[in-house]
Amino acid sequence: MTVLEVRNLSKRFGGVFAVTDVHLQVQEGELLGLFGPNGAGKTTLFNLISGTLKPDSGEIFFFGEKITHLPPHVRARKGIARTFQIVQPFGELTVLDNVLVPLAQQELTRLLPLRPYDSLARRKQAMEILELVGLAAWAHERARNLPLGLLKLLEVARSLALQPKLLLLDEPLAGLHLQESEQLLDVLLSLRGQVTMVLVEHNVRMALPVCDRAVVMDAGRVIAEGNPEQVRRDPQVIQAYLGEREDA
């Protein structure tokens, strides 16, 4: 089943096209990597999908429903969650409370009376999410005391608390050292098949092998698409991004 479909999407800033006539499909359960160096247009495309930018032309569909002009909060209610490259947790709250907040959000409507956000059932659910991402041992630590690698995992946990049908990951490896990057990628691998994910990442060498499929952009256009090995061997990708010989 196609979860996300982008058709002929374009966005320009002044006279510069950041995204030009992009086509993209994401299938249910897959982990799609969106790669490219700075200026390639991947972040702009990501923001168009999440709704923080409006396209100049083209359409976006989520499970067949056109969402092109829906605001971010409506897309979130439909099941699109995202992480951010610059993490912004509730620093004074515990790690557990940081996950309880989006869990409670799932039940907050004007038609329902407010319930305690930290009910026993919800705390159990939050702990299960923390276990999933490897943060259970830090559940009662204030978020502001966590190193960047754990804060990135907390970003993933908070997004999972929204029970997304599509999880958009914005350069989760940025600023992480090797061990932290490997830990986060292991978490994504554990989620593959359970949550549909789009991973925007600059670190091609580390992130490409964990993807089911990859799309590479250059100057706002898609220049390569396929499984990791096909993309890694693509001459344009080798020349522009990987910096390695074709026989490497």
C-alpha positions in Angstrom: 0.0 0.0 0.0 1.2 3.5 -0.9 1.4 5.6 2.3 2.9 8.8 0.8 2.8 10.0 -2.8 4.4 13.2 -4.1 3.5 14.3 -7.6 5.3 17.0 -9.6 6.2 18.9 -6.5 8.1 22.2 -6.9 9.2 25.0 -4.5 11.2 28.1 -5.2 12.6 30.9 -3.1 12.7 34.1 -5.2 14.2 33.0 -8.5 15.9 29.8 -7.1 14.1 26.5 -7.4 14.9 24.4 -4.3 12.7 21.5 -5.4 11.8 20.9 -9.1 9.1 18.5 -10.3 9.8 15.8 -7.8 8.0 12.5 -7.9 8.1 10.2 -4.8 6.3 7.2 -3.4 6.7 5.6 0.1 5.3 2.1 0.6 3.8 0.9 3.9 6.4 -0.5 6.3 9.5 0.6 4.4 12.4 2.8 5.5 13.1 5.2 2.7 16.3 7.2 2.8 16.4 10.7 1.2 20.0 11.8 0.6 22.0 14.7 -0.8 24.5 17.3 0.3 23.6 20.7 1.6 21.6 22.6 -1.0 20.3 19.5 -2.7 16.7 20.3 -1.8 16.1 17.4 0.6 15.2 19.5 3.6 12.8 21.7 1.5 11.1 18.5 0.2 10.9 17.2 3.8 9.3 20.5 4.9 6.8 20.3 2.1 5.8 16.8 3.1 5.4 17.7 6.8 3.5 20.9 5.9 5.8 23.6 7.2 6.2 24.9 3.7 3.6 25.2 0.9 4.5 24.1 -2.6 4.3 26.3 -5.6 3.0 23.4 -7.7 2.4 19.7 -7.4 0.4 17.5 -5.0 0.9 15.4 -1.9 -1.2 12.4 -1.0 -1.4 10.5 2.3 -3.0 7.1 1.9 -4.7 8.4 -1.2 -6.0 11.6 0.4 -4.8 14.9 -0.9 -3.1 16.8 1.9 -1.2 19.4 -0.2 -2.5 22.4 1.6 -3.3 21.0 5.1 -1.4 22.6 8.0 1.2 20.6 10.0 -1.1 20.0 13.0 -3.8 18.5 10.8 -1.3 16.2 9.1 0.0 15.2 12.5 -3.6 14.2 13.5 -3.8 12.1 10.4 -0.7 10.2 11.4 2.4 12.1 10.2 5.0 12.6 12.9 8.5 14.1 12.5 11.7 14.5 14.5 13.9 17.6 14.3 17.6 18.0 13.7 17.8 20.5 16.6 16.3 18.7 19.5 14.0 20.7 21.8 12.8 18.5 24.7 11.0 19.8 27.8 14.3 20.1 29.6 12.9 20.4 33.1 10.7 17.3 32.7 11.9 13.8 33.1 12.5 11.6 30.1 9.3 9.7 31.0 7.2 12.9 31.2 8.5 13.9 27.8 6.9 10.8 26.4 3.8 11.1 28.5 3.0 14.6 27.0 2.4 13.4 23.4 0.7 10.3 24.7 -1.8 12.5 26.5 -2.2 14.6 23.4 -3.8 11.7 21.7 -6.8 11.9 24.0 -7.1 15.6 24.4 -10.2 16.9 22.5 -12.8 19.5 23.3 -15.4 16.8 23.6 -13.7 14.8 26.3 -13.0 15.8 29.9 -9.3 16.1 30.8 -7.8 13.1 32.4 -4.6 12.8 34.4 -1.9 12.7 31.8 0.2 10.3 33.9 -2.4 7.6 34.5 -1.0 4.1 35.3 -1.9 2.7 31.9 -0.3 5.6 30.1 2.9 5.4 32.2 3.1 1.7 31.2 2.8 2.7 27.6 5.4 5.4 27.9 7.8 2.9 29.5 7.3 0.5 26.7 8.2 3.2 24.2 11.3 4.0 26.2 12.3 0.3 26.3 11.9 0.2 22.5 14.4 3.0 22.0 16.7 2.0 24.8 16.0 4.9 27.2 14.2 3.0 30.0 17.2 3.4 32.3 17.0 7.2 32.0 13.2 7.4 32.5 13.4 9.5 35.7 16.3 11.7 34.6 15.6 15.2 33.6 15.9 15.6 29.8 18.3 18.5 30.1 20.9 16.2 31.6 21.0 13.8 28.7 23.8 13.9 26.1 22.9 14.6 22.5 22.9 11.0 21.4 20.2 10.1 24.0 18.3 13.3 23.2 18.0 12.1 19.6 16.6 8.9 20.9 14.1 10.8 23.0 13.0 12.7 19.8 12.2 9.3 18.3 10.4 8.2 21.4 8.3 11.3 21.5 7.3 10.9 17.9 6.4 7.2 18.4 4.1 8.3 21.2 1.9 10.0 18.6 1.4 6.5 17.1 2.4 7.7 13.6 1.5 6.0 10.4 4.5 7.8 8.8 7.6 9.0 10.7 9.7 11.7 9.2 13.3 11.7 10.6 15.2 15.0 10.0 19.0 14.2 9.9 18.9 12.2 13.2 22.7 11.4 12.9 23.7 15.1 12.8 26.2 15.9 15.5 26.5 12.3 16.8 29.8 10.3 17.1 30.1 6.8 15.6 28.8 4.8 18.6 25.8 7.1 19.1 25.0 6.9 15.3 25.1 3.2 15.4 22.8 3.0 18.4 20.2 5.2 16.8 20.4 3.3 13.5 19.9 0.0 15.4 16.7 1.5 16.9 15.5 2.4 13.4 16.3 -1.1 12.2 14.2 -2.5 15.0 11.3 -0.3 13.9 11.5 -1.2 10.2 8.4 -3.0 9.0 6.4 -1.7 12.0 6.5 2.0 11.2 6.8 3.6 7.8 9.8 5.9 7.8 11.4 8.6 5.7 15.0 9.4 6.7 16.5 12.6 5.6 20.2 12.3 6.1 23.5 13.9 5.0 25.6 10.9 6.2 25.1 8.6 3.2 27.8 6.1 4.2 26.2 5.2 7.6 22.5 5.6 6.8 22.3 4.1 3.3 22.8 0.4 4.4 19.8 0.4 6.8 17.4 1.7 4.1 15.0 -0.5 2.1 15.2 2.1 -0.7 16.9 5.4 -1.3 16.3 8.6 -3.2 19.2 10.9 -4.0 18.7 14.6 -4.9 20.9 17.2 -6.6 20.0 20.8 -7.1 16.3 20.2 -6.3 15.9 17.2 -8.6 15.9 13.4 -8.0 19.0 12.0 -9.7 18.9 8.4 -8.5 16.4 6.0 -6.9 16.6 2.3 -6.0 17.8 -0.2 -3.4 21.0 0.7 -1.5 23.3 -1.2 -3.8 21.8 0.3 -6.9 22.1 3.8 -5.5 25.6 3.2 -4.2 26.7 2.1 -7.7 25.0 4.9 -9.6 27.7 6.9 -11.4 26.1 10.3 -10.6 25.8 9.4 -6.9 29.4 8.2 -6.8 30.7 11.3 -8.5 28.6 13.9 -6.6 28.2 12.4 -3.1 30.0 9.3 -2.1 33.4 10.4 -3.4 34.5 6.8 -4.1 35.4 4.8 -7.2 32.8 2.6 -8.7 34.8 -0.5 -7.9 35.1 0.5 -4.2 
